[in-house]
């Protein structure tokens, strides 16, 4: 039966690759790259650099396919995501059937960790449920953006004895979660951060973590939040894309 490896490759630095991830890469016969267009070409280049640096066996193939795009104009966010995932599931099924033998080993190189706000595993479940192609899945964890962020700022993720909420910028903008000391925010287009500029919070922000373009800021949201929004706006215009994340931590009472 076919085997699909889902390999976490870290948050942007090839040195984030674990020994387990490198071993998995060297088992793969076919590597599947989803191309998100010229604006995100850096993401393909990093995957190519990782393959060149770490794969020692000859004969592997890289299969590129244009990634289906989510309709961001849809009023119903979840139905838009469902349609997007279905389009990707159909693409995956075609690639496996056309490019991978019955006992072949294919791989996806997933930014960060496959289990943290990434849908590759969900889409693979959809493909298997469709019944058109059979395969097994193996998951190799990677260094997530949250790990890279806290390491760069030299801080622990949680306050002592306190829980952490991991959420998205969209959900943060809808309603600020009360009663939590630490909130980790991913996938923010800026609206989530803009919604808390007046809060009594400290922020630990990072963009392009682990890469030569890494940007970091830390301090009270009231003082630096607007500057972070401007930094990310300018960076996105310059590069055509941005990946950033941040922690919000309640300021202790004086």
N, C-alpha and C positions, 0 to 999 in steps of 0.2 A: 504494500500500500504506500501511496505517496506520504511524505512527511513535510510539513511546513514548519520551519523554525521562525519564531518571532523574537528577534534579538534586540534588546535594549542597547543603544549605542552611546548613551550619555547625553549631556546637555549641550554639546558643541565642541568639546575638546577630544581629539582622538585618544589622548591619554586616559580618558574615562573608560575605555574599553577594558572589561574584565577578562581574566584568563578564560573563564567559561565562554564568554562571548566570542573571543578569538577562536577557540576550539570549534564553536558552532559554525562560525564563518567558513572554516576550512572543511566542514562536512558538506556545505551547500554546493549543489551543482548549478543552480539557477538562482539569481538574486533579482527580486522584483522591485523596481523603482517606480514610484508614481510621481510623474512630472507635474508640478503645479504652475508651470510657466516661467518665463524669463525673470519675473520679479523674485521668484523663490529659487533661482538657479544655484544659489549658495548651498542650499540644502542638498541638492544632488551632488554638487562638487565635494562636499564633506563626505558623503557616502562613498564616492569614488575614491577619495583619498584614503579612507579607512580600508577599502578593499585592496588597494594597491599596497598599502603598508603592511597589512596583517595576513592576507591570504597567500599562502606559500605553494599550494598545489595548483598546477596548470589546468586549463580547460574549463574553468567556470565561465558561465555566461551571465550577462546583465541584460534583463529585459525591461525596457522602459515603456510606459504607457501614460497617456494623458489622464490626469486625475479628474474624475467628475467633480463638478463644482456645486456647492450648496447654494440654493436660491435664498440669498439673505433678505430678499424683499418679502418673503412669505410672512404673513401676520402670525400664523401658527408655527412657532419655532420647532416644536417637536415633530410635527408632520413634515416640515421641510427637512429635518435631519433624517427622518425615516426614509423619505424618497432618495435622499443623497446616499444613505447607506445601501439601499437596494441597488442603486446604480453601480456602486462600488462592488457589491457582492456579485453582480452579473459580470463585471469586468474580471474579478478574481477567478470566477469559475472558468471563463474563457481562457485566461492565461494558464491556469493549471492544466486544462485539457489540451491546449495547443503546445505548451512549452515544456511540460514536465511528464516524464515517463511514468508508467504505472508504479514503479518502485523508486521514483526520483525523490530528491531532497531539494526543496526550495526554501527561500528565506526572504523575510521582510526585515529591513533595518529600521527600527522604530526610534525616533528621537526620544531621549530620556528613558523612561521605563514604560513597558507595554501596558502596565496595569493602571497608570495614573493619567486620567483624562486623555486617553487615546482609544480609538474605536476599532483598531485592527482586530482584536480578539472577538468583539461583537460581530463584526462583519464576517469573519471566518466561521462563526457559529451559524450565521445566516446561509452561507454557502453550503455548509454540511447539511443543514436542514432542508435545503433545496433538493438534495439527492442526486444532482447531476454529476458530481465528481466526489470520490471518496479520498480522505486523507486524515492523518493524525496531526496534532499540533503539539509542539514543544515550545515553552516560553523560557527565555533567558533574561533575567532582570537586568536593569541598567541603572546608572546614576540619574536620578530624576532632577528636574529643574529646582525642586525644593531643596534637595541635598546640595546642589551646586550653589544655591542662593545662601543658605545658612552657612556653608563653608566659607564662601567669599566674604561674608560679614562677620565670620567668627562668632556665631551665636548659636545656642540651642534652639530647636524649633518651638519648644513649649516653655511656658512659665512653670515653676515648681508646683507639681501636683495639679496642674490645670489641663483641661482638654484643648484640642486644636480643631478648628473648623476649616476644611478645605472646600472652597467654593469658586464660583466664576464671577467675573466682573458684572455680567448681566444680572445675576442673582443679587449681588451686593447692591447694585443700583436700584433694584426693586424694593429691597427692605434690608436695613442694617440688622444683623443678628445681635440680639441683646444677650447679656449674661456670659459672654465668652471673653477671655483675656487675649487670645491670639487667633487671628483669622489669616489663612493663607489664600491668596487670590491668584487664579490662573485665567487665561483667555479673556483678558480685559481689553476692550478697545478704547479705554480711557474713560468710559462713562461711570464705571464702578468707582474709580479713584476720584473723579470729579464730584461724586455724591458724598464724599466724606471729608472734603477739604476743611470743613469747620470743626471737625471732631477733635477730641482730646486723645489723640492717638500718636504713637510713633510708627514710622514706616521704614521698612528695610526693602529697598527696591533693587532689582537687577535686570538688565537686558543683555541679550547675546551672551549669556553666561558661558564661560569656558572658552570663548573665542577671542581673537585679538581685538575685536570690537567691543569687548565687555564694558558695560557702564554700570556703576553702582552709586546709590545715594542712600543715606540714612539720616533720620532726624524727625522732629515733630512734623506731622502732616500739615498743620497750619502754616509752618514756615517754608517747607520745601515741596509741598504737594503740587502747587501750580508750576514750579520749575520742572518737576518730573514730567508733567503733562507736556510741557514745551519741549523737553529733551526728547521724549518719545515721538512727538510730531516731527521734529527735525530729522531724527534718525530714520524714521520710516520713509520720509521723502528722499533721503540720501540713498538708502539701500533698497527701497521698494518693498520691504517687509520688516517686521519686528517681532521678536519673541521676548516677552518680559514677564516677570512675576514679582510678587511682593508679599511681605508679611505686614499685617497691621497688629499692633500691640497696644492695649489700653495703658495709658499713663497712670502710674500709681498715684493715689491721692497724697498731697503734701501734708 
